[in-house]
Amino acid sequence: MRFKGDVIFVTGGAGFIGSAVIRHLLDETDASVVNVDKLTYAACLESIPQAVDHPRYRFAKVDICDARGLRNLFDQYRPAAVMNLAAESHVDRSIDGPAEFIQTNVVGTFTLLQEALRYFRGLDHPAQTRFRFHHISTDEVYGSLGDHGLFHEATPYAPNSPYSASKASSDHLVRAWRETYGLPTLLTNCSNNYGPYHFPEKLIPHMIIKGLAEDPLPVYGDGRNIRDWLYVEDHARALTLVLERGRIGQTYNIGGRNERTNLHVVTTICELLDRLEPSSHGSRQRLISFVADRPGHDRRYAIDAAKLESELGWRAVETFESGLAKTVQWYLDNRSWWQAILERGYKATRIGVLQKTGHSA
């Protein structure tokens, strides 16, 4: 089996993508997993149901900004790899409060790199040869595309939000620690993820939950911003494949080749909800409303995953249609999971709107 005898650190493992990676590692490999997470508002350990009493799973409540805590974990568990998914990730929150994004995404990545490097330097040669530091990032670091073209691994960085700027900074740190210190790093940049266990603040779960409640469905701007959608379980497979077989020092873009406008995503969710749980008030498309756009809202993202596909043989299994149908059905079947989040006090209110300031004469 893959990763037999290996200990893998997954930072941010209680988050959306991190939990999918851990579920995949526990179900499909022989790796032992240490979930390193400080348990912020978006964390949910219930997203890894198979972790309960699992002999190959451990949880450590540690912030990646905590050098001493990280050092203790490295010394205790002696990992063969680190997969860094710990990050603040919601663009709207980064507009309202960028400091937390700089702290976690930049300072945290720096701290984790430093502790990984200290640990790596203390390994014997065979263990150094096997060790990997895999940093998971986003396509948002590339900025905004026009109507044509794709992001590829050599696309210049041009981040437009505090979130994407913080992730771009972390990517550059990872590359520098490879080039300067010889740390064996891998970097992946992914398109928009969706699927089970997605925190309700993101577009797709937000619209599913709002649609079920017959609440207004707010669409930013004209709804024509385009994203390339990637089913989270396809992403988890890609990440473990890159960790296992990717070339040290390389970047791999991961995308589902599923470009859709935000308005198309929302109308498709309405259609699925109308079919699976019809409303007595008619089509849920009547709930769609257009609201003020997000500041700095990138118009289009689209990933060229050809390098990953050709070098490592990865292919997305889910189309957008099949993945979204599975996702909507999951939220219908697992109401207790997201209702518990709402009951803990999460408020699905609009954030990330800059207030206009007036000027006196």
Residue frames relative to the residue before (quaternion, step in Angstrom):
aa qw qx qy qz dx dy dz
M 1.0000 0.0000 0.0000 0.0000 0.00 0.00 0.00
R 0.6060 -0.5790 0.4133 0.3559 3.56 -1.21 0.55
F 0.8563 0.1353 -0.1293 0.4813 3.57 -1.20 0.78
K 0.2312 0.7943 -0.5316 0.1818 3.59 1.11 0.55
G 0.8244 0.1911 -0.1734 0.5038 3.55 -0.78 1.06
D 0.5946 0.5854 -0.3583 0.4187 3.60 1.27 -0.15
V 0.2474 -0.7036 0.6430 0.1742 3.51 -1.22 0.69
I 0.0810 -0.7964 0.5992 0.0135 3.58 -0.81 1.03
F 0.2821 -0.7201 0.6102 0.1717 3.55 -0.92 0.97
V 0.0506 -0.7514 0.6567 0.0402 3.57 -0.97 0.88
T 0.1594 -0.7856 0.5906 0.0931 3.59 -0.36 1.18
G 0.7781 0.2419 -0.2186 0.5369 3.55 -0.98 0.84
G 0.3012 0.8170 -0.4509 0.1961 3.54 1.20 0.51
A 0.6353 0.4929 -0.3428 0.4857 3.58 1.26 -0.09
G 0.5403 0.6085 -0.3978 0.4237 3.57 1.30 0.13
F 0.7671 -0.3987 0.2533 0.4341 3.54 -1.33 0.03
I 0.7592 0.3427 -0.2121 0.5111 3.61 0.57 -1.10
G 0.6279 0.5550 -0.3410 0.4260 3.59 0.96 -0.80
S 0.6665 0.4878 -0.3152 0.4675 3.59 0.93 -0.81
A 0.6199 0.5307 -0.3456 0.4633 3.60 1.07 -0.65
V 0.6296 0.5236 -0.3269 0.4717 3.57 1.05 -0.77
I 0.6722 0.4849 -0.3080 0.4671 3.59 0.90 -0.87
R 0.6208 0.5261 -0.3536 0.4612 3.61 0.94 -0.77
H 0.6621 0.5033 -0.3021 0.4658 3.58 0.96 -0.87
L 0.6676 0.5041 -0.3100 0.4517 3.59 0.88 -0.89
L 0.6829 0.4799 -0.2925 0.4667 3.59 0.96 -0.82
D 0.7331 0.4464 -0.2362 0.4555 3.58 0.97 -0.86
E 0.8211 0.3028 -0.1035 0.4727 3.58 0.95 -0.89
T 0.7550 0.2896 -0.1964 0.5546 3.61 1.21 -0.06
D 0.4939 -0.6355 0.5004 0.3191 3.56 -1.36 -0.03
A 0.3577 0.7559 -0.4847 0.2564 3.59 1.22 0.28
S 0.3145 -0.6642 0.6342 0.2404 3.51 -1.31 0.47
V 0.1922 -0.8216 0.5344 0.0496 3.57 -0.75 1.07
V 0.1104 -0.7354 0.6636 0.0815 3.53 -1.10 0.84
N 0.2301 -0.7787 0.5769 0.0883 3.53 -0.56 1.25
V 0.0790 -0.8059 0.5867 -0.0083 3.58 -0.43 1.26
D 0.2359 0.7789 -0.5334 0.2306 3.58 -0.30 1.23
K 0.3487 -0.7445 0.5265 0.2168 3.60 -0.97 0.78
L 0.4029 -0.7601 0.4356 0.2650 3.59 1.33 0.07
T 0.0654 0.7901 -0.5968 0.1238 3.55 0.42 1.31
Y 0.7845 -0.3450 0.2339 0.4591 3.57 -1.32 -0.07
A 0.7370 0.4320 -0.2322 0.4651 3.62 1.01 -0.77
A 0.5274 0.6380 -0.4129 0.3800 3.60 1.26 -0.05
C 0.0345 0.7917 -0.6080 0.0476 3.55 -1.12 0.70
L 0.2778 -0.7881 0.5289 0.1479 3.57 -0.29 1.23
E 0.5672 0.5941 -0.3812 0.4244 3.60 1.22 -0.39
S 0.5468 0.6135 -0.3946 0.4110 3.60 1.28 -0.13
I 0.7009 0.3462 -0.2549 0.5692 3.60 1.31 -0.03
P 0.0825 -0.8564 0.5059 0.0628 3.62 0.53 1.08
Q 0.6708 0.5084 -0.3139 0.4393 3.60 1.03 -0.68
A 0.5277 0.6527 -0.4066 0.3608 3.61 1.24 -0.13
V 0.5300 0.6504 -0.4107 0.3569 3.58 1.16 -0.51
D 0.8516 -0.0455 -0.0333 0.5211 3.58 -0.64 1.21
H 0.3710 0.7260 -0.5064 0.2808 3.61 1.15 0.43
P 0.4609 -0.7236 0.4334 0.2759 3.63 -0.72 0.99
R 0.7292 0.4055 -0.2447 0.4939 3.62 1.17 -0.42
Y 0.6448 0.5130 -0.3178 0.4690 3.59 1.20 0.37
R 0.0299 0.7599 -0.6491 0.0177 3.53 -1.09 0.83
F 0.2108 -0.7590 0.6015 0.1328 3.56 -1.16 0.65
A 0.0371 -0.7791 0.6258 0.0074 3.55 -1.04 0.87
K 0.2626 -0.7618 0.5730 0.1494 3.57 -0.64 1.13
V 0.2779 0.7429 -0.5409 0.2799 3.53 0.03 1.40
D 0.3718 -0.6977 0.5755 0.2091 3.55 -1.04 0.87
I 0.4603 -0.6904 0.4716 0.2986 3.61 -0.88 0.83
C 0.5795 0.5472 -0.3863 0.4643 3.61 1.25 -0.01
D 0.6114 0.5592 -0.3283 0.4536 3.58 1.30 -0.22
A 0.2634 -0.8129 0.4998 0.1415 3.57 0.01 1.30
R 0.6628 0.5101 -0.3167 0.4474 3.59 0.89 -0.88
G 0.6559 0.5119 -0.3078 0.4616 3.57 0.96 -0.87
L 0.6505 0.5046 -0.3113 0.4746 3.57 0.99 -0.82
R 0.6412 0.5335 -0.3285 0.4431 3.58 0.93 -0.88
N 0.6417 0.5206 -0.3228 0.4614 3.57 0.97 -0.80
L 0.6548 0.5106 -0.3138 0.4605 3.58 1.00 -0.82
F 0.6419 0.5129 -0.3282 0.4660 3.60 0.92 -0.84
D 0.6902 0.4815 -0.2870 0.4576 3.57 0.88 -0.92
Q 0.6819 0.4989 -0.2903 0.4493 3.59 1.03 -0.75
Y 0.8220 0.3036 -0.1259 0.4651 3.59 0.75 -1.06
R 0.2294 -0.8182 0.5061 0.1476 3.64 1.23 -0.32
P 0.0293 0.8575 -0.5130 0.0238 3.62 0.62 1.06
A 0.4123 -0.6695 0.5602 0.2606 3.53 -1.31 0.48
A 0.8021 0.0620 -0.0149 0.5938 3.59 1.24 -0.37
V 0.1859 -0.7255 0.6487 0.1351 3.50 -1.35 0.47
M 0.0924 -0.7508 0.6516 0.0559 3.56 -0.97 0.93
N 0.1571 -0.8363 0.5224 0.0550 3.56 -0.31 1.26
L 0.0792 0.7927 -0.5947 0.1079 3.54 -0.36 1.34
A 0.4397 0.6919 -0.4676 0.3306 3.61 1.25 0.10
A 0.3148 0.7396 -0.5385 0.2529 3.58 -0.60 1.13
E 0.3871 -0.5965 0.6308 0.3105 3.46 -1.35 0.39
S 0.0966 -0.8805 0.4636 -0.0194 3.57 -0.64 1.08
H 0.6190 0.5737 -0.3658 0.3923 3.63 1.14 -0.23
V 0.4516 -0.7311 0.4424 0.2565 3.57 -0.48 1.24
D 0.6542 0.5243 -0.3303 0.4337 3.60 0.86 -0.90
R 0.6518 0.5016 -0.3171 0.4722 3.59 0.98 -0.78
S 0.6383 0.5329 -0.3371 0.4415 3.59 1.04 -0.68
I 0.6044 0.5458 -0.3547 0.4594 3.57 1.15 -0.52
D 0.7114 0.4479 -0.2496 0.4806 3.57 0.95 -0.88
G 0.8268 0.0628 0.0163 0.5587 3.59 1.00 -0.83
P 0.0693 -0.8588 0.5061 0.0376 3.61 0.42 1.17
A 0.5538 0.6504 -0.4040 0.3273 3.62 1.07 -0.61
E 0.6587 0.5158 -0.3161 0.4474 3.58 0.94 -0.85
F 0.6314 0.5318 -0.3240 0.4621 3.58 1.12 -0.66
I 0.6355 0.5024 -0.3236 0.4889 3.57 1.03 -0.76
Q 0.6562 0.5294 -0.3183 0.4333 3.58 0.91 -0.89
T 0.7493 0.3946 -0.2308 0.4790 3.60 0.69 -1.04
N 0.7670 0.4256 -0.2224 0.4256 3.55 0.66 -1.14
V 0.7443 0.3514 -0.2111 0.5272 3.59 1.06 -0.67
V 0.7321 0.3981 -0.2471 0.4944 3.60 0.58 -1.12
G 0.6478 0.5274 -0.3220 0.4455 3.58 0.98 -0.80
T 0.6588 0.4927 -0.3116 0.4755 3.58 0.93 -0.85
F 0.6202 0.5350 -0.3341 0.4664 3.59 1.01 -0.79
T 0.6752 0.4983 -0.2966 0.4559 3.57 0.85 -0.96
L 0.6575 0.5048 -0.3026 0.4704 3.57 0.96 -0.87
L 0.6332 0.5236 -0.3264 0.4672 3.59 1.00 -0.79
Q 0.6598 0.5193 -0.3094 0.4464 3.57 0.91 -0.89
E 0.6959 0.4578 -0.2781 0.4783 3.58 0.92 -0.87
A 0.6165 0.5265 -0.3414 0.4757 3.58 1.11 -0.66
L 0.6519 0.5107 -0.3128 0.4652 3.58 1.00 -0.82
R 0.6252 0.5280 -0.3372 0.4654 3.61 0.95 -0.82
Y 0.6706 0.4937 -0.2846 0.4749 3.56 0.94 -0.96
F 0.6541 0.5363 -0.3057 0.4372 3.58 0.91 -0.98
R 0.6704 0.5117 -0.2987 0.4467 3.57 0.94 -0.87
G 0.6850 0.4815 -0.2852 0.4664 3.58 1.17 -0.46
L 0.5389 0.6301 -0.4011 0.3895 3.59 1.26 -0.08
D 0.4968 -0.5978 0.5144 0.3622 3.56 -1.22 0.37
H 0.7240 -0.4833 0.2669 0.4135 3.56 -1.24 0.39
P 0.6573 0.4976 -0.3487 0.4459 3.67 0.82 -0.78
A 0.6709 0.4871 -0.3051 0.4685 3.60 0.97 -0.80
Q 0.6151 0.5290 -0.3464 0.4711 3.60 1.08 -0.66
T 0.6331 0.5473 -0.3274 0.4387 3.56 1.02 -0.80
R 0.7230 0.4406 -0.2372 0.4764 3.58 1.06 -0.72
F 0.5919 0.6292 -0.3675 0.3444 3.60 1.10 -0.63
R 0.0309 -0.7834 0.6208 -0.0007 3.57 -1.11 0.78
F 0.1469 -0.7271 0.6618 0.1080 3.54 -1.23 0.68
H 0.0605 -0.8209 0.5673 -0.0259 3.57 -0.37 1.27
H 0.1306 -0.7989 0.5865 0.0267 3.55 -0.57 1.22
I 0.2071 -0.7953 0.5641 0.0799 3.56 -0.74 1.12
S 0.0096 -0.8227 0.5648 -0.0641 3.55 -0.64 1.18
T 0.5408 -0.6478 0.4751 0.2492 3.54 -1.35 -0.20
D 0.5431 -0.6015 0.4677 0.3528 3.57 -1.22 0.41
E 0.5274 0.6598 -0.4091 0.3452 3.61 1.20 -0.32
V 0.5306 0.6274 -0.4158 0.3899 3.60 1.21 -0.31
Y 0.6532 0.5409 -0.3094 0.4302 3.59 1.17 -0.53
G 0.5191 -0.6456 0.4218 0.3685 3.59 1.21 -0.24
S 0.6790 -0.4927 0.3761 0.3934 3.54 -1.13 -0.66
L 0.3184 -0.7350 0.5711 0.1795 3.55 -1.07 0.85
G 0.4795 -0.6061 0.5398 0.3338 3.52 -1.32 0.32
D 0.7866 -0.3259 0.2302 0.4713 3.55 -1.22 -0.42
H 0.7848 0.2501 -0.1213 0.5540 3.58 1.17 -0.53
G 0.6752 0.5068 -0.3676 0.3900 3.52 -1.32 0.29
L 0.2634 -0.7491 0.5942 0.1281 3.52 -1.37 0.32
F 0.4803 -0.6005 0.5390 0.3439 3.54 -1.26 0.40
H 0.0081 -0.7676 0.6406 0.0201 3.57 -1.00 0.83
E 0.7480 -0.4520 0.2475 0.4183 3.54 -1.27 0.27
A 0.7187 0.4251 -0.2548 0.4877 3.62 1.13 -0.51
T 0.3790 0.7242 -0.4940 0.2963 3.61 1.24 0.17
P 0.4654 -0.6796 0.4804 0.3012 3.63 -0.82 0.92
Y 0.4902 -0.6509 0.4961 0.2999 3.55 -1.13 0.70
A 0.1080 0.7776 -0.6135 0.0860 3.57 -1.06 0.84
P 0.0104 0.8534 -0.5211 0.0110 3.61 0.68 1.05
N 0.2329 -0.8159 0.5231 0.0806 3.57 -1.01 0.86
S 0.7245 0.3351 -0.2375 0.5535 3.62 1.23 -0.04
P 0.6363 -0.5062 0.3870 0.4348 3.60 -1.17 0.31
Y 0.6143 0.5442 -0.3522 0.4499 3.61 1.03 -0.73
S 0.7297 0.4324 -0.2684 0.4566 3.59 0.64 -1.07
A 0.6107 0.5392 -0.3566 0.4573 3.59 1.10 -0.60
S 0.6541 0.5019 -0.3192 0.4672 3.59 1.00 -0.76
K 0.6584 0.4876 -0.3137 0.4800 3.59 1.02 -0.72
A 0.6122 0.5309 -0.3511 0.4691 3.60 1.03 -0.70
S 0.6319 0.5306 -0.3301 0.4584 3.58 0.99 -0.82
S 0.6712 0.4944 -0.3071 0.4590 3.58 0.90 -0.88
D 0.6106 0.5449 -0.3488 0.4567 3.61 1.04 -0.73
H 0.6712 0.4970 -0.3024 0.4594 3.58 0.90 -0.89
L 0.6134 0.5361 -0.3513 0.4615 3.59 1.05 -0.66
V 0.6506 0.5211 -0.3182 0.4515 3.58 0.91 -0.91
R 0.6569 0.4956 -0.3134 0.4740 3.58 0.92 -0.85
A 0.6605 0.5164 -0.3127 0.4465 3.58 0.94 -0.86
W 0.6605 0.4971 -0.3193 0.4634 3.60 0.97 -0.76
R 0.6044 0.5153 -0.3559 0.4924 3.57 1.19 -0.40
E 0.7360 0.4441 -0.2439 0.4490 3.57 0.73 -1.07
T 0.7340 0.4302 -0.2384 0.4684 3.58 0.95 -0.83
Y 0.8286 0.2562 -0.0848 0.4906 3.56 0.81 -1.04
G 0.4901 -0.6995 0.4151 0.3133 3.58 1.23 -0.12
L 0.3502 0.7262 -0.5182 0.2853 3.60 1.18 0.37
P 0.3917 -0.7429 0.4872 0.2394 3.64 -0.71 1.00
T 0.0356 0.8447 -0.5262 0.0912 3.55 0.00 1.33
L 0.1201 -0.7201 0.6762 0.0989 3.49 -1.42 0.42
L 0.1072 -0.7984 0.5909 0.0432 3.57 -1.04 0.72
T 0.0341 -0.7860 0.6169 0.0210 3.57 -0.99 0.84
N 0.1469 -0.7596 0.6293 0.0734 3.54 -1.14 0.78
C 0.1213 -0.8404 0.5280 0.0124 3.54 -0.55 1.18
S 0.4871 -0.6168 0.5279 0.3218 3.52 -1.34 0.31
N 0.7585 -0.3916 0.2559 0.4537 3.59 -1.31 0.02
N 0.2575 -0.7702 0.5694 0.1279 3.55 -0.83 1.05
Y 0.0382 0.7600 -0.6488 -0.0051 3.52 -1.30 0.44
G 0.3753 0.7242 -0.5274 0.2377 3.57 -1.24 0.32
P 0.7744 -0.3286 0.2458 0.4815 3.60 -1.26 -0.30
Y 0.8347 0.2357 -0.1951 0.4578 3.54 -1.30 0.59
H 0.3790 0.7224 -0.4913 0.3053 3.61 1.15 0.56
F 0.4817 -0.6885 0.4533 0.2973 3.60 -0.73 1.06
P 0.5846 -0.6723 0.3358 0.3056 3.60 -0.85 0.98
E 0.5674 0.6143 -0.4068 0.3677 3.64 1.12 -0.23
K 0.6362 0.5456 -0.3370 0.4289 3.63 1.15 -0.45
L 0.7404 -0.4956 0.2302 0.3913 3.55 -1.18 0.70
I 0.7479 0.4354 -0.2630 0.4265 3.59 0.54 -1.13
P 0.7052 0.4137 -0.3095 0.4856 3.68 0.69 -0.82
H 0.5859 0.5774 -0.3677 0.4337 3.58 1.08 -0.68
M 0.7086 0.4557 -0.2648 0.4691 3.57 0.87 -0.95
I 0.6076 0.5413 -0.3597 0.4565 3.60 1.05 -0.65
I 0.7047 0.4659 -0.2684 0.4629 3.56 0.81 -1.05
K 0.6465 0.5035 -0.3165 0.4779 3.59 0.99 -0.80
G 0.6571 0.5214 -0.3119 0.4461 3.56 0.97 -0.84
L 0.6424 0.5154 -0.3213 0.4674 3.57 1.01 -0.75
A 0.7009 0.4499 -0.2573 0.4901 3.57 1.10 -0.72
E 0.3938 -0.7243 0.4664 0.3207 3.60 1.32 -0.11
D 0.3745 0.7094 -0.4988 0.3283 3.56 1.09 0.78
P 0.6453 -0.4995 0.3822 0.4337 3.62 -1.20 0.29
L 0.2725 -0.7496 0.5862 0.1422 3.56 -1.12 0.76
P 0.1497 -0.8455 0.5073 0.0732 3.61 0.02 1.26
V 0.1117 -0.7832 0.6111 0.0258 3.56 -0.80 1.08
Y 0.4353 -0.7221 0.4740 0.2537 3.58 -0.73 1.06
G 0.8631 0.0961 -0.0691 0.4909 3.55 -1.11 0.79
D 0.7657 -0.3112 0.2539 0.5024 3.56 -0.87 -1.01
G 0.5268 -0.6715 0.3904 0.3451 3.58 1.29 0.09
R 0.5950 0.6153 -0.3513 0.3795 3.59 1.24 0.04
N 0.3786 0.6885 -0.5152 0.3423 3.57 1.22 0.32
I 0.2533 -0.8017 0.5342 0.0876 3.56 -0.86 1.03
R 0.0459 -0.7681 0.6385 0.0156 3.52 -1.08 0.88
D 0.3678 -0.6851 0.5872 0.2248 3.53 -1.28 0.60
W 0.2037 -0.8478 0.4848 0.0688 3.59 -0.30 1.28
L 0.1045 -0.7949 0.5977 -0.0090 3.54 -0.98 1.00
Y 0.3936 -0.7157 0.5269 0.2350 3.57 -0.70 1.08
V 0.5379 -0.6979 0.3634 0.3025 3.56 -0.69 1.11
E 0.6500 0.5090 -0.3359 0.4534 3.61 1.02 -0.61
D 0.5844 0.5283 -0.3644 0.4966 3.59 1.18 -0.50
H 0.6416 0.5249 -0.3160 0.4615 3.57 1.01 -0.82
A 0.6422 0.5269 -0.3265 0.4510 3.60 0.93 -0.86
R 0.6387 0.5144 -0.3265 0.4699 3.60 0.98 -0.80
A 0.6532 0.5191 -0.3128 0.4539 3.56 0.96 -0.88
L 0.6647 0.5227 -0.3135 0.4320 3.59 0.89 -0.90
T 0.6867 0.4585 -0.3006 0.4774 3.60 0.88 -0.83
L 0.6072 0.5432 -0.3494 0.4628 3.59 1.14 -0.57
V 0.6437 0.4998 -0.3163 0.4855 3.59 0.99 -0.82
L 0.6387 0.5250 -0.3286 0.4566 3.59 0.94 -0.83
E 0.7096 0.4788 -0.2487 0.4531 3.55 0.95 -0.92
R 0.8570 0.1551 -0.0100 0.4913 3.58 0.79 -1.01
G 0.4718 0.6906 -0.4418 0.3246 3.60 1.24 -0.07
R 0.5008 -0.6517 0.4856 0.2978 3.55 -1.21 0.57
I 0.5308 -0.6477 0.4485 0.3124 3.56 -0.86 1.02
G 0.8053 0.2751 -0.2238 0.4750 3.54 -1.02 0.91
Q 0.6157 0.5775 -0.3358 0.4181 3.57 1.29 -0.14
T 0.3009 -0.6931 0.6218 0.2060 3.51 -1.39 0.38
Y 0.0814 -0.7750 0.6255 0.0379 3.56 -1.08 0.81
N 0.2802 -0.7440 0.5855 0.1584 3.55 -0.88 1.01
I 0.1351 -0.7928 0.5930 0.0398 3.57 -0.97 0.93
G 0.1907 0.7789 -0.5734 0.1677 3.57 -0.59 1.17
G 0.4787 -0.7180 0.4462 0.2370 3.52 -1.16 0.63
R 0.3613 -0.7335 0.4846 0.3108 3.59 1.33 -0.11
N 0.5172 0.6119 -0.4072 0.4385 3.54 1.03 0.93
E 0.0260 0.8186 -0.5709 0.0573 3.59 0.40 1.20
R 0.1158 0.7706 -0.6182 0.1030 3.54 -0.90 1.02
T 0.4682 -0.6291 0.5249 0.3308 3.57 -1.14 0.58
N 0.6188 -0.5417 0.4087 0.3957 3.56 -1.19 0.48
L 0.6382 0.5281 -0.3341 0.4497 3.59 1.01 -0.78
H 0.6286 0.5232 -0.3342 0.4684 3.61 1.02 -0.76
V 0.6232 0.5373 -0.3398 0.4555 3.59 0.99 -0.83
V 0.7007 0.4757 -0.2789 0.4526 3.57 0.81 -0.99
T 0.6685 0.4858 -0.3186 0.4643 3.61 0.89 -0.81
T 0.6326 0.5204 -0.3375 0.4637 3.60 1.06 -0.67
I 0.6125 0.5244 -0.3446 0.4807 3.59 1.04 -0.70
C 0.6299 0.5319 -0.3302 0.4597 3.59 0.97 -0.84
E 0.6633 0.5108 -0.3035 0.4550 3.57 0.90 -0.92
L 0.6616 0.5002 -0.3050 0.4680 3.59 0.97 -0.86
L 0.6610 0.4927 -0.3096 0.4737 3.59 0.92 -0.84
D 0.6375 0.5326 -0.3307 0.4478 3.58 0.98 -0.82
R 0.6860 0.4727 -0.2843 0.4745 3.57 1.05 -0.73
L 0.7498 0.4243 -0.2178 0.4586 3.56 0.88 -0.98
E 0.7932 0.0316 -0.0009 0.6082 3.58 1.09 -0.67
P 0.1645 -0.8467 0.4970 0.0945 3.59 0.44 1.23
S 0.3424 -0.7209 0.5704 0.1942 3.52 -1.19 0.71
S 0.4870 -0.6617 0.4845 0.3003 3.58 -1.04 0.74
H 0.6595 0.5158 -0.3030 0.4552 3.58 1.27 -0.28
G 0.6432 -0.5304 0.3284 0.4441 3.60 1.24 0.08
S 0.7963 -0.3198 0.2174 0.4652 3.54 -1.34 -0.16
R 0.4627 -0.6934 0.4833 0.2674 3.55 -0.99 0.86
Q 0.4706 0.6615 -0.4613 0.3580 3.59 1.18 -0.07
R 0.5451 0.6104 -0.3942 0.4181 3.59 1.23 -0.36
L 0.6388 0.5503 -0.3173 0.4340 3.60 1.23 -0.43
I 0.5273 0.6546 -0.4072 0.3572 3.61 1.23 -0.33
S 0.0451 0.7727 -0.6317 0.0430 3.55 -0.96 0.94
F 0.3586 -0.7240 0.5482 0.2162 3.56 -1.13 0.64
V 0.0992 -0.8104 0.5775 -0.0018 3.57 -0.80 1.09
A 0.7243 -0.4259 0.3089 0.4457 3.55 -1.31 0.26
D 0.4991 -0.6862 0.4466 0.2839 3.56 -0.91 0.96
R 0.5743 -0.5585 0.4794 0.3584 3.53 -1.33 0.40
P 0.5032 -0.6320 0.4841 0.3362 3.64 -0.96 0.75
G 0.8420 0.1328 -0.1142 0.5103 3.58 -0.93 0.91
H 0.2835 0.7982 -0.4903 0.2051 3.58 1.20 0.52
D 0.3635 -0.7429 0.5216 0.2096 3.60 -0.50 1.19
R 0.4781 -0.7207 0.4306 0.2580 3.55 -0.89 0.97
R 0.8235 -0.0561 0.0874 0.5578 3.58 0.83 -0.92
Y 0.0701 -0.7374 0.6693 0.0578 3.53 -1.21 0.76
A 0.1494 0.7635 -0.6245 0.0687 3.55 -1.14 0.64
I 0.2705 -0.8025 0.5232 0.0955 3.55 -0.75 1.12
D 0.2432 -0.7008 0.6494 0.1676 3.51 -1.19 0.76
A 0.1078 -0.8294 0.5479 0.0161 3.58 -0.34 1.27
A 0.2807 0.8146 -0.4792 0.1672 3.60 1.24 0.29
K 0.6293 0.5423 -0.3474 0.4349 3.61 0.97 -0.76
L 0.6673 0.4870 -0.2908 0.4827 3.57 0.91 -0.92
E 0.6703 0.5092 -0.2966 0.4510 3.56 0.93 -0.89
S 0.7323 0.4354 -0.2500 0.4600 3.59 0.84 -0.94
E 0.7189 0.4523 -0.2655 0.4562 3.61 0.91 -0.85
L 0.8264 0.2418 -0.0853 0.5014 3.57 0.86 -0.98
G 0.4859 -0.7205 0.4016 0.2890 3.59 1.26 0.02
W 0.4061 0.7220 -0.4735 0.2993 3.59 1.21 0.39
R 0.0224 0.7578 -0.6520 -0.0075 3.54 -1.20 0.65
A 0.4758 -0.6318 0.5215 0.3202 3.56 -1.09 0.68
V 0.3673 -0.7351 0.5299 0.2094 3.57 -0.87 0.95
E 0.7597 0.3836 -0.2017 0.4848 3.57 0.90 -0.94
T 0.3371 -0.6520 0.6351 0.2406 3.51 -1.17 0.71
F 0.6554 -0.4821 0.3622 0.4548 3.59 -1.20 0.16
E 0.6615 0.5250 -0.3161 0.4322 3.56 0.93 -0.86
S 0.6934 0.4580 -0.2898 0.4748 3.60 0.87 -0.90
G 0.6692 0.5063 -0.3042 0.4509 3.58 0.97 -0.83
L 0.6693 0.4885 -0.3144 0.4632 3.58 0.96 -0.79
A 0.6159 0.5319 -0.3497 0.4641 3.59 1.03 -0.71
K 0.6452 0.5045 -0.3175 0.4779 3.61 0.98 -0.80
T 0.6606 0.5282 -0.3068 0.4365 3.55 0.98 -0.87
V 0.6627 0.4930 -0.3082 0.4719 3.58 0.86 -0.94
Q 0.6518 0.5095 -0.3191 0.4624 3.58 0.94 -0.85
W 0.6263 0.5390 -0.3411 0.4482 3.59 1.02 -0.76
Y 0.6786 0.4812 -0.3031 0.4648 3.60 0.90 -0.84
L 0.6184 0.5159 -0.3450 0.4821 3.58 1.14 -0.52
D 0.7263 0.4479 -0.2366 0.4646 3.58 0.99 -0.86
N 0.7739 0.3130 -0.1469 0.5306 3.60 1.19 -0.46
R 0.0692 0.8416 -0.5291 0.0839 3.55 0.88 0.98
S 0.6109 0.5763 -0.3664 0.4005 3.58 1.01 -0.72
W 0.6105 0.5651 -0.3562 0.4255 3.61 1.07 -0.70
W 0.7762 0.3449 -0.2101 0.4842 3.60 0.68 -1.02
Q 0.5848 0.5582 -0.3868 0.4436 3.59 1.12 -0.44
A 0.6070 0.5496 -0.3503 0.4546 3.59 1.08 -0.66
I 0.6270 0.5242 -0.3321 0.4710 3.60 1.07 -0.72
L 0.6540 0.4998 -0.3109 0.4752 3.57 0.94 -0.85
E 0.6779 0.5015 -0.2937 0.4503 3.58 0.97 -0.84
R 0.6152 0.5386 -0.3511 0.4563 3.59 1.20 -0.44
G 0.6814 -0.5299 0.2735 0.4244 3.57 1.26 0.03
Y 0.4206 0.6934 -0.4934 0.3144 3.62 1.21 0.10
K 0.1566 -0.7844 0.5971 0.0606 3.55 -0.86 1.04
A 0.2800 -0.7787 0.5418 0.1473 3.57 -0.64 1.13
T 0.2790 0.7669 -0.5232 0.2456 3.56 0.64 1.15
R 0.6142 -0.5761 0.4012 0.3603 3.55 -1.20 0.55
I 0.0214 0.7638 -0.6444 0.0289 3.56 -0.96 0.95
G 0.7150 0.4751 -0.3073 0.4106 3.57 -1.30 0.05
V 0.5154 0.6016 -0.4428 0.4201 3.58 1.12 0.61
L 0.3268 -0.7524 0.5380 0.1942 3.56 -0.64 1.09
Q 0.3555 -0.7267 0.5475 0.2138 3.53 -0.93 0.90
K 0.4212 -0.6919 0.5251 0.2610 3.57 -0.94 0.90
T 0.2221 -0.7767 0.5768 0.1217 3.54 -0.97 0.84
G 0.3531 -0.7424 0.5301 0.2080 3.54 -0.95 0.81
H 0.2777 -0.7410 0.5880 0.1674 3.56 -1.29 0.37
S 0.3248 -0.7472 0.5438 0.2010 3.55 -0.77 0.99
A 0.5316 -0.6426 0.4533 0.3147 3.53 -1.11 0.70
